[in-house]
């Protein structure tokens, strides 16, 4: 049976040309000329994909996408936004409202067809095989400010780049998000919205509705930076449900757990297949990391479950502990050490991109590649 595509655009000529082109490719076409009609047809026709204009009468494409993602029956339909709005903030709004891809007019017909084929193929790949649990990789630190969040995000990107597998990275720290701000996503609310649901209301569709699709190939669940959201950290049942469903949605899921003061931490840790413990090379940090290692040993990490220690150095080597002092202080070997990279970190922040996208041949980026390769080797065994 031919794939059914819903095209929503208020310009009759655009609608006619795209419909004719896709019909010639063998697709079944349903068309809408405004947002309300698009929503109604999405519910009644159950299309395999929606090509959605942004500037439409009565309801813009951003609103349509958000409503589609908020309804169980339409939440999983892939959305390609196809619009003349080409500013960066427009694209960000598109992805935040739930678009899987964003394409600006005018475009060569071959590119539009290729984007549509790619979206349909990815959707079929997710649903064509029985759901299997992916690998859950947690990133934790004994204290804040040592680079755990940066490690979780950049390792996720490096792993995806190495394998091209489906990857999701999730912040589990309400009110303490950093990725959204660093990459220019306004008011990231994905984690907040999920934690405000009841545990039995948290489904894969609900999580899909709150994931951000990035141009780097991975999807993100972002935490806010609003102080009032700190009270949501106590929603341990919701956190457990989020991690459980995330594991069914990607080959590998990276969790930014933060410090061990997260309520419900044990239930999250029990769902992790392995952990990266992050520290800096300072005496107090190493002492606290060793104490955390002892606690994690009681949960099986370092024994039946793998735990790797990563050191991120942000100061000159002459005012930091040596590699031998670090290993003696921790009582176990260190997997990898990251050297100071203040210029790279500054450039990444200025450009609103992850560190591995800056100086990709530099030492820090290559260390992330090495860490990703170690993880690939373990998962392939």
C-alpha positions in Angstrom: 0.0 0.0 0.0 1.3 3.5 -0.9 2.4 5.8 1.9 -0.1 8.5 2.6 1.2 12.1 2.9 -0.8 15.0 4.2 0.3 18.3 2.7 -0.9 21.5 4.5 -0.3 24.8 2.7 -2.5 27.8 2.0 -0.9 28.6 -1.4 -2.9 26.7 -4.0 0.0 26.6 -6.6 2.4 25.2 -4.0 -0.2 22.6 -2.9 -0.8 21.6 -6.5 2.8 21.3 -7.5 3.9 19.3 -4.5 0.9 17.0 -4.7 1.5 16.3 -8.4 5.2 15.6 -7.8 4.6 13.2 -5.0 1.7 11.4 -6.7 4.1 10.7 -9.6 6.4 9.1 -7.0 3.6 6.8 -6.0 2.4 8.4 -2.8 -1.2 8.8 -1.8 -1.9 12.5 -1.2 -4.3 14.3 1.2 -4.3 18.1 1.2 -5.3 20.9 3.6 -5.3 24.6 3.1 -5.3 25.8 6.7 -4.3 24.6 10.2 -7.7 23.5 11.5 -8.2 21.4 8.4 -4.8 19.8 8.7 -5.5 18.8 12.3 -8.9 17.3 11.4 -7.4 15.3 8.4 -4.5 14.1 10.5 -7.0 12.6 13.0 -9.3 11.1 10.3 -6.8 10.0 7.6 -3.9 8.8 9.8 -1.2 9.9 7.3 2.3 8.3 7.3 3.9 11.8 7.1 2.8 15.4 7.2 4.4 18.2 5.1 3.4 21.3 7.0 3.6 25.0 6.0 4.2 27.5 8.8 2.3 30.6 7.6 -1.3 29.6 7.3 -4.6 31.3 8.1 -6.4 30.6 11.5 -3.5 28.5 12.9 0.2 28.6 12.1 2.2 25.4 11.5 4.0 25.7 14.9 0.6 25.5 16.7 -0.5 22.7 14.5 2.6 20.7 15.2 2.3 21.2 19.0 -1.3 20.0 18.9 -0.4 17.0 16.8 2.3 16.1 19.3 -0.1 16.5 22.2 -2.6 13.9 21.0 -2.0 10.2 21.4 -3.3 9.3 17.9 -1.1 11.8 16.0 1.9 12.2 18.3 4.0 9.7 16.4 3.4 11.0 12.8 6.6 12.5 11.3 6.4 16.2 10.4 8.4 17.9 7.8 8.0 21.7 8.0 8.3 23.2 4.6 8.2 27.0 4.7 9.7 30.3 3.5 10.6 31.2 7.1 14.3 30.7 7.1 15.7 32.5 10.1 17.5 30.4 12.8 14.9 31.3 15.4 12.2 30.0 13.0 13.9 26.7 12.7 14.4 26.4 16.5 10.7 27.2 17.0 9.9 24.5 14.4 12.0 21.8 16.1 10.7 22.9 19.6 7.1 22.5 18.4 7.7 19.0 17.3 9.0 19.0 13.7 11.2 16.1 12.7 12.8 18.0 9.9 12.7 21.6 8.6 13.1 22.6 5.0 13.0 26.2 3.6 11.4 27.3 0.3 12.4 27.3 -2.5 14.0 23.9 -2.8 14.9 21.5 -5.5 12.2 18.8 -5.9 14.8 16.1 -5.5 15.8 17.3 -2.1 12.2 17.5 -0.9 11.7 13.9 -2.1 14.9 12.8 -0.4 13.8 14.3 2.9 10.4 12.7 2.7 12.0 9.3 1.9 14.4 9.6 4.8 11.7 10.5 7.3 9.4 7.6 6.2 12.4 5.2 6.3 13.3 6.2 9.9 9.7 5.9 11.0 9.4 2.4 9.5 12.7 1.3 11.0 11.4 2.2 14.4 8.2 0.3 14.0 9.1 -2.6 11.7 10.9 -4.6 14.4 9.9 -5.7 17.9 10.7 -3.1 20.5 14.0 -4.0 22.2 15.5 -2.2 25.2 18.4 0.0 24.3 21.5 0.5 26.4 21.2 3.2 29.2 24.4 5.0 30.0 24.4 7.3 33.1 26.7 10.2 33.8 27.1 11.2 37.4 29.5 13.3 39.5 30.0 13.7 43.3 29.7 17.5 43.1 28.5 20.0 40.5 30.6 22.1 38.2 33.1 19.3 37.1 31.8 18.8 33.6 29.4 15.9 33.8 26.7 17.6 31.7 29.2 18.5 29.0 30.5 14.9 29.0 27.0 13.4 28.6 26.1 15.6 25.7 29.4 15.4 23.8 29.8 11.7 24.4 26.2 11.2 23.0 27.1 13.2 19.9 30.4 11.4 19.4 28.8 8.0 19.8 26.1 8.9 17.2 28.7 10.2 14.8 30.7 7.0 15.2 27.8 4.5 14.8 24.9 6.5 13.2 22.6 4.7 15.6 19.5 6.2 17.2 20.7 8.2 20.3 18.7 10.1 22.9 20.4 12.3 25.5 18.3 13.4 28.5 18.8 15.8 31.4 17.3 14.5 34.6 17.9 17.6 36.7 14.8 19.8 36.9 15.7 23.5 37.2 19.4 22.7 36.5 19.4 22.3 32.7 22.3 23.5 30.7 22.1 22.1 27.2 19.1 24.1 26.1 20.7 27.4 27.1 24.0 26.5 25.6 22.5 25.6 22.2 20.0 28.4 22.1 16.7 26.5 22.7 14.3 29.0 24.4 12.6 27.9 27.6 13.3 24.1 27.4 10.4 22.5 29.1 10.5 18.9 28.0 11.4 17.4 31.4 9.2 19.8 33.3 6.1 18.8 31.3 6.8 15.1 31.8 7.4 15.4 35.5 4.0 17.2 35.8 2.2 14.1 34.5 1.2 11.1 36.5 3.6 8.1 36.2 1.0 6.1 34.2 0.5 9.0 31.8 4.1 8.9 30.8 4.2 7.0 27.5 6.6 6.8 24.6 4.2 9.1 22.7 4.3 11.7 25.5 8.1 11.6 25.6 8.3 11.8 21.8 6.2 15.0 22.1 8.8 16.5 24.4 12.0 15.6 22.6 14.0 18.1 20.6 15.4 16.9 17.3 18.8 18.5 16.7 20.7 19.1 13.4 23.4 16.8 14.8 21.4 13.7 14.5 20.5 13.0 18.1 17.3 13.9 20.1 17.3 15.7 23.4 15.1 15.8 26.5 15.9 19.1 28.1 15.5 20.4 31.6 14.6 24.0 32.4 16.6 26.5 34.4 13.6 27.8 36.3 14.1 27.8 40.1 10.5 26.8 40.7 11.0 23.5 38.8 13.4 22.3 41.5 10.5 20.9 43.5 9.9 18.5 40.6 13.1 16.6 41.5 11.1 14.7 44.1 8.9 13.1 41.4 10.8 9.8 41.6 8.0 7.7 40.1 7.9 10.0 37.0 11.7 9.9 36.6 11.7 6.1 36.7 8.9 6.0 34.1 10.8 8.4 31.8 14.0 6.4 31.9 12.1 3.1 31.4 10.4 4.4 28.2 13.5 6.2 26.9 15.2 2.8 26.9 12.6 1.6 24.4 13.1 4.5 22.1 16.7 4.5 21.1 19.7 2.1 20.7 21.6 4.1 23.3 20.3 6.6 25.9 22.7 8.9 27.7 21.4 10.3 31.0 22.8 13.5 32.6 22.1 12.4 36.2 24.1 15.2 37.9 25.0 14.8 41.6 23.8 11.9 43.8 21.3 14.2 45.6 18.6 13.5 43.1 15.5 12.0 44.9 14.8 8.6 43.4 18.4 8.3 42.4 18.6 4.6 43.2 15.6 3.8 40.9 17.3 5.6 38.0 20.7 3.9 38.7 19.1 0.5 38.7 18.0 1.1 35.1 21.5 2.1 33.9 23.6 -0.5 32.2 26.8 1.4 33.0 28.0 4.6 34.5 30.6 7.3 33.8 31.7 9.0 37.0 33.1 12.4 36.4 35.5 14.4 38.6 38.1 17.1 38.4 41.7 16.6 39.6 41.3 18.5 42.9 41.8 16.8 46.3 38.3 17.6 47.6 36.6 16.4 44.4 38.6 13.2 44.4 37.8 12.5 48.1 34.1 13.0 47.4 34.3 10.9 44.2 35.9 8.0 46.2 33.0 8.2 48.7 30.5 8.0 45.8 32.3 5.1 44.3 31.9 3.2 47.6 28.1 3.9 47.5 27.9 2.8 43.9 29.7 -0.4 44.6 26.8 -1.4 46.8 24.5 -1.1 43.8 26.8 -3.4 41.7 28.7 -0.7 39.8 32.4 -1.6 39.5 31.4 -5.2 40.0 28.5 -6.7 38.0 28.0 -3.4 36.2 30.7 -1.3 34.5 31.7 2.0 36.0 34.3 4.2 34.3 36.0 7.2 35.8 36.6 10.3 33.7 38.7 13.2 34.8 38.1 16.6 33.3 40.9 19.1 34.0 40.1 22.8 33.7 43.2 24.2 35.3 47.0 24.1 34.7 48.5 20.7 35.4 50.9 22.2 38.0 48.0 23.0 40.3 46.2 19.7 39.8 46.8 16.2 41.2 48.9 14.0 39.1 47.5 10.9 37.3 49.0 8.6 40.0 47.7 10.8 42.8 44.2 10.7 41.3 44.2 6.9 40.9 45.6 6.4 44.5 42.9 8.8 45.8 40.1 7.0 44.0 41.3 3.5 44.6 40.7 2.5 40.9 42.1 3.4 37.5 40.9 6.3 35.4 39.6 5.6 31.9 40.5 8.9 30.3 41.7 12.4 31.2 40.5 15.6 29.4 43.0 18.4 29.3 42.0 22.1 29.9 40.3 23.6 26.8 39.0 27.1 27.9 39.2 28.5 24.3 37.3 25.7 22.8 34.6 25.8 25.6 34.3 29.6 25.1 34.0 29.3 21.3 31.3 26.6 21.7 29.3 28.8 24.0 29.6 31.8 21.7 28.4 29.8 18.7 25.7 27.9 20.6 27.1 24.4 19.7 28.5 21.5 21.6 32.2 21.4 22.2 32.9 18.5 19.8 31.7 20.7 16.9 34.6 23.1 17.6 38.1 22.1 16.6 37.0 18.6 15.7 40.6 17.5 15.1 41.7 18.9 18.5 42.8 16.9 21.5 39.6 17.4 23.5 37.3 16.3 20.6 39.5 13.3 19.9 39.3 12.3 23.6 35.5 12.2 23.2 36.0 10.1 20.1 38.2 7.7 22.0 35.7 7.4 24.8 32.9 6.7 22.3 35.0 4.1 20.6 35.5 2.3 24.0 31.8 2.4 24.5 31.2 1.0 21.0 33.6 -1.9 21.6 31.8 -2.8 24.9 28.3 -2.7 23.3 29.4 -4.9 20.4 30.7 -7.6 22.6 
